[in-house]
Each structure stands twice: as structure tokens, then as C-alpha cells.
Amino acid sequence: MQPPIRADRRDRGMHAAFSFSRKPRAPVRNSKPRLMAAVLFALVALATSSPPAIASEYGVSTYRPGLSDLFAGYLIAPGGTLTKTMFLFQDARENVTTQDGRFSVSTHTLSYTLALFAVHATRFSLLGTHWAFGTIVQVRLADQRLHAGPRGLPSPQQSSTVAGLGDLIVLPLILNWNFGQFHLVGAFAFYAPTGSYDADRIISIGDNRWAIEPDIGMTWMDEKTGREASLFAGYTVNTENTATHYLSGQEFHADFILAQHLADQRIIGIAGYALQQTTPDSGRGAVLGPFKGRVLGLGPLVAQAFQLDEHSINLSFKYIFEFAAQNRSTGDELWLTAAFRF
């Protein structure tokens, strides 16, 4: 069984990465060296006409929806350690057009994230349970193609590929309480801007902002029937990106799963999530306006648990389809997870 886990951004996958922190100049016609100016002209048009749909800086939330699923309300026994290796692939797109239809911006982003999550449950007693702590380290690769210009005409393309360490996620406090079939986890997490970031690139693998987040995980598990219902929810408070002076709004997120545990240690279920931005973007860099983002996701999950010597191993696979997105990038996701308990 596994505790709730936090991490990505995102991947957290990286999506449409535009920076409007600098005022672009108008393009000069009939000059090939002014290709970038044409892109900037389109972006200015998007900013000064009816605003396009994009919220949270770069159109990406701090919390990576879908990060938690099975056993969200459980924690390992005191003295134990859990490690999880997670692989996430996301194919995301963003299409933005001004209301008058004159200008458009479109992006296509492929991102790959390999994350290592480790949590250790100490024997130190706190609030009637045992204190645990954990961290998530990410290695990410993202590739993005961006087109921007007058709608209906050939538009210039920018492309960028970046790889390296992503933002570090630390959980200094994780607590767990068990009440028969009901299990509860409380946690506190913060994000450190350790990932590669450059405000002049169209994409980065770091957010360049700090964030704090209280979380709660709940699991109802019927050991006789093998039915499980789990929910993991949190509230993210972001700080300003000091490079762009952009303050992304606060976000509420909830991951959930309904699963059936079978006799041969297989698990089948439906996993999903919801993310809603509760306060608008602000700051000097939020020139497109005070938008709020939202997205829903749903898809199948299959898992297999088995023993290797004295160690318990859990492998899981899920494919999530995002829908009902508003003011953010969106795309389908493939998750592969291997969890080991020591």
C-alpha cells in the first residue's frame, strides 16, 4: 500500500510556454530576420484583443493531476520505506484564437517524466500516529512546437527541446490514522524551483516559483469484497515567478479511484481527477488577464501486486483522457508506476 504522492507539474508535463513579461515590438514587413517579430506581433494581438484561454503561467498547474490513485489513505508501517518509480508520457496541445478570429497561437508538446518518490515512516509518535516524511525527484524531457501569426496565413514556427532535473517536491510531514475500513492520511508539501528554467525559452522543465500545499488522502477498503474507493485532495498556494512577475492563482485538486481487488492480486479500476483554479492569475506579468483554469480526467487502471523474496512490489498502468479543460493546456496521459516496500 502506498501513501499519497505529489509532484508534476506537472509533469506535471510541460505545455504551452509563452512569456509576456516583456513588451514585444511591432513587426517590420518584408524582412526575414524579423521572423520572431511576426510571432511577437501575433502574441501582442492576442493580448490586446479579447483575451485567449490560458490560465496559470504557461498553462500548467503546479500539482500534477493524477499523481495519486490506489491506497491514497494508507501509509507504510513504522520503520518502513516505500520507493516509487513513476513514468509519465503526455501529448498536450493548446490552440488559442482571438475573438475576432484574426490571430492564433497553437502548440504541440510531448513530455516525458521519470520521477522517484521515497517516503520513510519513523517510529516517532505525533498526534496519535507515526511521523513520516518523503521527497520526489524528477528527471524530465520536453519538446514543444509553437506556431503564431495571422489566422489563415502561414505562420512562423518555433521549437525547443529541453531535458534535465525538474522541480524538487518535499513532504516534511505525513501522518496516518486508521479507523477500521476507513484510512486517512494528512500531509504537507512544498515545491522548490530547482528545475531548469529560462524565461526566453518557449518551454522549461521548471516553474521558477515556490508553492506550498496541504493534502489529505482517504481510502475506504472492504477487505472481504476487495472494493476500494480512494480520494486524494489538496490546495496549492503559489508564489510569484520572480523572472516574469507572474503570480499563478491558487488551485484545488482531487484525484480519485474506484477499484476492485481480485483474488490473484490483480486490480482493475477507473481513475480520474479534477483540478479547479480558485483565484485568478495576477501580477505585472499576467498581461492576458485574471484567468482561472480547470480540467477533468478519467481513464482505466490495471495493477498487479506480487512478492519478491520478502519485498512487496506493485506495478500499475493507467491511461487518462483529459476533457472539459478551460484556460489551460490539455492532452492524454500514460502512467506507469512501480512501487517497492522495504
C-alpha positions in Angstrom: 0.0 0.0 0.0 1.2 3.5 -0.8 0.9 7.0 0.7 -0.3 9.9 -1.4 2.3 11.3 -3.6 2.9 14.7 -5.1 4.8 16.0 -7.9 4.1 17.2 -11.7 4.0 19.8 -12.6 3.2 18.8 -13.8 4.8 16.7 -15.3 3.5 18.0 -14.2 4.1 17.5 -18.5 5.1 20.9 -19.7 2.7 22.7 -22.0 2.3 26.0 -23.9 5.1 28.2 -22.6 4.6 31.8 -23.6 6.2 34.7 -21.7 4.6 38.1 -21.9 6.8 39.7 -19.3 8.4 41.9 -21.9 6.6 44.2 -24.3 7.2 43.0 -27.8 7.9 45.3 -30.7 5.7 45.6 -33.8 7.0 43.5 -36.8 8.8 45.0 -39.8 7.4 43.8 -43.1 9.4 42.1 -45.8 12.3 41.3 -43.6 13.3 37.6 -43.0 15.3 38.5 -39.9 12.1 39.7 -38.4 10.5 36.3 -38.2 10.5 36.4 -34.4 8.8 39.9 -34.6 5.9 38.3 -36.5 5.5 35.8 -33.7 5.6 38.6 -31.1 3.1 40.6 -33.1 0.6 37.8 -33.0 1.1 37.4 -29.3 0.5 41.1 -28.7 -2.7 40.9 -30.8 -3.8 38.0 -28.6 -3.1 40.1 -25.5 -4.8 43.3 -26.6 -7.9 41.7 -28.3 -10.4 39.6 -26.5 -8.0 37.5 -24.3 -7.3 33.9 -25.2 -7.9 31.0 -22.9 -4.9 30.3 -20.8 -4.5 30.4 -17.0 -1.7 29.6 -14.6 1.6 30.7 -16.1 2.5 28.6 -19.2 -1.0 27.0 -18.9 0.2 24.4 -16.4 -0.8 23.8 -12.8 1.8 23.3 -10.1 0.3 20.0 -8.9 0.4 17.2 -11.5 -3.2 15.9 -11.6 -3.4 12.1 -11.5 -0.4 11.6 -9.3 -2.2 9.7 -6.6 -4.7 6.8 -7.1 -4.6 3.5 -5.2 -4.3 3.4 -1.4 -4.4 7.2 -1.0 -5.3 6.9 2.7 -2.7 4.3 3.6 0.9 4.7 5.0 3.6 2.1 5.4 4.3 0.6 8.9 6.7 2.5 11.2 10.3 1.8 10.3 9.5 1.0 6.7 10.4 2.8 3.5 8.5 3.0 0.2 10.0 3.9 -3.1 8.1 4.5 -6.3 9.4 4.9 -9.8 6.9 6.7 -12.0 7.0 7.3 -15.7 4.6 9.8 -17.3 4.2 10.5 -21.0 1.9 13.3 -22.1 0.8 14.5 -25.5 -0.6 18.0 -25.0 -2.0 20.7 -27.3 -3.1 24.3 -26.9 -5.0 26.3 -29.5 -5.7 30.0 -28.9 -7.6 32.4 -31.2 -8.6 36.0 -30.6 -12.4 36.5 -30.6 -12.2 38.5 -33.8 -10.5 35.4 -35.4 -7.6 37.5 -36.8 -4.7 35.9 -34.9 -3.9 32.4 -33.5 -1.3 30.6 -31.5 -1.0 26.8 -31.4 1.4 24.5 -29.6 2.1 20.8 -29.5 4.1 19.4 -26.6 5.5 16.0 -25.9 6.8 15.4 -22.4 8.4 12.5 -20.6 8.9 12.5 -16.9 10.7 9.9 -14.7 10.1 10.5 -11.1 11.5 8.8 -8.0 9.4 9.1 -4.8 10.7 7.9 -1.5 8.9 8.0 1.9 10.1 6.8 5.3 7.9 6.2 8.3 9.7 6.9 11.5 8.9 5.4 15.0 8.4 8.9 16.4 4.9 9.4 17.7 3.0 12.5 16.7 -0.7 13.3 17.2 -1.5 9.6 18.0 0.3 8.2 15.0 3.7 7.9 13.5 5.5 10.7 11.7 6.7 10.1 8.1 8.5 12.3 5.5 9.3 12.0 1.8 10.5 13.6 -1.3 10.1 13.4 -5.1 13.0 13.9 -7.5 12.2 14.3 -11.3 14.1 13.9 -14.5 12.2 15.4 -17.4 12.4 15.8 -21.2 10.0 18.1 -23.1 9.7 19.0 -26.7 7.4 21.8 -28.0 6.4 23.3 -31.4 4.8 26.7 -31.5 3.0 28.5 -34.3 1.8 32.1 -34.0 0.6 34.6 -36.6 -2.4 35.9 -38.6 -5.1 33.2 -38.9 -5.4 31.6 -42.3 -1.8 32.5 -43.3 1.4 30.5 -43.0 2.7 31.2 -39.5 6.3 31.1 -38.3 7.3 28.1 -36.1 9.5 28.0 -33.0 10.7 24.7 -31.5 12.5 23.9 -28.3 13.7 20.7 -26.6 15.0 20.7 -23.0 16.0 17.9 -20.6 17.3 17.7 -17.0 16.1 17.8 -13.4 12.7 19.1 -12.7 11.4 20.9 -9.6 12.0 19.2 -6.2 8.9 18.3 -4.2 9.4 17.8 -0.4 6.9 16.3 2.0 8.3 17.1 5.5 5.1 15.9 7.3 3.0 12.8 6.5 0.6 11.3 9.2 -1.8 8.4 9.0 -4.8 7.2 11.0 -6.8 4.0 10.5 -10.4 3.5 11.6 -11.5 0.0 10.6 -12.3 0.1 6.8 -11.5 3.8 6.6 -8.0 5.1 6.4 -6.8 8.7 6.5 -3.5 10.5 5.6 -2.7 14.1 6.2 0.4 15.6 4.5 2.1 18.9 3.9 4.2 19.5 0.8 6.2 22.3 -0.8 7.7 22.7 -4.3 11.3 24.1 -4.7 12.2 25.7 -8.1 15.2 23.5 -8.8 14.2 22.7 -12.4 15.8 24.1 -15.5 14.2 27.4 -16.3 14.7 30.2 -18.9 12.1 32.9 -19.4 13.4 33.4 -23.0 12.7 29.7 -24.0 9.2 28.7 -25.2 9.3 25.8 -22.8 11.1 24.9 -19.5 11.1 21.9 -17.2 10.9 24.1 -14.0 8.3 26.6 -12.9 10.6 29.1 -11.2 8.2 29.5 -8.4 7.8 28.2 -4.8 4.5 26.6 -3.7 3.1 25.2 -0.5 0.2 22.7 -0.2 -1.7 20.9 2.5 -3.1 17.5 1.4 -5.5 14.8 2.6 -5.8 11.3 1.4 -8.8 8.9 2.2 -9.4 5.3 1.4 -12.4 3.1 2.1 -11.3 -0.6 1.7 -13.6 -3.6 2.2 -11.2 -6.5 2.7 -14.0 -9.1 2.2 -15.2 -7.9 -1.2 -11.9 -6.3 -2.3 -13.7 -3.0 -3.2 -11.7 0.2 -2.8 -12.6 3.9 -3.1 -9.8 6.4 -2.6 -9.6 10.2 -2.8 -6.6 12.5 -2.6 -7.2 16.2 -2.4 -5.0 19.3 -1.8 -4.9 23.1 -2.1 -1.9 24.7 -3.7 -0.7 28.2 -2.9 1.8 29.6 -5.4 4.4 32.3 -5.1 5.3 34.8 -7.8 7.7 33.9 -10.6 10.4 36.5 -9.9 11.7 36.3 -13.5 8.3 37.3 -15.1 6.4 38.8 -12.1 3.6 36.4 -12.8 1.6 35.1 -9.9 -0.4 31.9 -10.8 -3.7 31.5 -8.9 -4.4 29.1 -6.1 -5.6 25.6 -7.1 -7.8 22.9 -5.6 -7.2 19.4 -6.9 -8.8 16.0 -6.3 -7.6 12.6 -7.6 -9.8 9.6 -7.1 -10.2 5.9 -8.0 -12.8 3.2 -7.8 -11.2 -0.2 -7.9 -11.8 -3.9 -7.5 -9.1 -6.1 -5.9 -9.2 -9.6 -7.4 -8.1 -12.9 -5.8 -4.9 -13.2 -7.9 -3.6 -9.8 -6.6 -4.7 -8.0 -9.7 -6.6 -4.7 -9.5 -8.8 -3.1 -12.1 -10.5 0.2 -11.7 -11.4 3.7 -13.0 -9.1 6.5 -12.1 -9.7 10.2 -12.6 -9.1 13.7 -11.3 -10.4 17.3 -11.2 -8.5 20.5 -10.9 -10.0 23.9 -10.4 -8.1 27.2 -10.0 -9.9 29.1 -7.2 -8.2 32.5 -7.5 -7.2 34.3 -10.8 -3.7 34.9 -12.0 -2.3 38.3 -11.1 1.0 40.2 -11.0 2.7 42.5 -13.5 3.4 39.6 -15.9 -0.2 38.5 -16.2 -1.0 40.8 -19.1 -3.6 38.5 -20.6 -5.9 39.0 -17.7 -7.2 37.3 -14.5 -8.0 33.9 -15.8 -8.8 30.7 -13.9 -8.0 27.2 -15.2 -9.8 23.9 -14.9 -9.5 20.3 -16.2 -11.1 16.9 -15.7 -9.5 13.5 -16.4 -10.8 9.9 -16.5 -9.4 6.5 -17.6 -8.8 2.8 -16.9 -6.3 1.5 -14.4 -4.9 -2.0 -14.1 -2.4 -3.2 -11.4 -0.6 -6.3 -10.3 0.9 -7.0 -6.8 3.4 -9.8 -6.0 6.2 -10.7 -3.6 9.9 -10.8 -4.4 11.7 -12.5 -1.5 10.3 -10.5 1.4 9.6 -7.4 -0.5 6.2 -6.3 -1.8 6.1 -5.0 -5.3 3.2 -3.2 -7.1 3.0 -2.5 -10.8 0.3 -0.3 -12.2 -0.7 1.2 -15.6 -3.3 3.9 -16.3 -4.3 5.9 -19.3 -6.1 9.2 -18.7 -8.2 11.2 -21.1 -8.5 14.8 -20.2 -11.7 16.8 -21.1 -13.7 19.8 -20.1 -10.5 21.8 -20.0 -10.8 25.6 -19.6 -8.0 28.1 -19.9 -5.1 25.6 -19.9 -3.2 23.1 -22.0 -4.7 19.6 -22.2 -3.8 16.2 -23.5 -3.9 12.5 -22.9 -1.5 10.8 -20.5 0.1 7.4 -20.0 1.2 6.5 -16.4 3.5 3.5 -15.5 4.3 3.0 -11.8 6.4 0.5 -9.9 6.3 0.6 -6.0 8.6 -1.2 -3.7 8.3 -1.6 0.1 11.2 -2.3 2.4 
